[in-house]
Amino acid sequence: MQLKLQRRLAADILGVGENRIRFDPERLEEIADAITREDVRALIEEGAIYAAPVKGQTRNRAKETRVRKGGKYATLTKKERWIMRVRPQRRYLRRLRDRGIIDRSLYRKLYLQVKAGRFKSIADIRNLLIEMGVMKKEG
C-alpha cells in the first residue's frame, strides 16, 4: 500500500516536510482511500494523520556546524604562536651545537637572539649562518 500522495498532500497542508508525516497504523485503509485534499484535511482533523514533533538540534551539533572565520592561526593565542615558533628554533640551535657546527659562544648569542624574537623561522637562522660563513649553502 503506497501512501505517497497522502503523505505529500498532508505535508503541504500541515506545512511540514514529508518525513515528519505520521499515519495511524490502525486506519491505513481509510488513509489509502483519501485521494483529495479535502479527504486528507478531514483525516488530519480526526487525528489519523499528524505531524511528528520537531527533533531539534543539540547545542553540541550546533557548535560543530558553526563556521569559523579567520585565518590559519586565528584560533591560536599570541603565546601559542610564539611557542610554535621559538621551540623549533631552539631545537635547531641545540642540534647545531651538538654536531659542532657552531661553538658555545655563538650558540649563546643566537639563543638570546631567538629569545628576543629576531628570527621568523629556522630558515632565517640558516640564512644568517650562511652569511656569517659558518655554514655552506645547501642545494
ABEGO torsion letter per residue (X at the ends): XBAAAAAAAAAAAAGBBAAABBBBAAAAAAAAABABAAAAAAAAAAGABBBBBBAEBBAAAAAAABBBBEBAAAABBAAAAAAAAAAAAAAAAAAAAAAGABBAAAAAAAAAAAAAGABABAAAAAAAAAAAGABBBBX
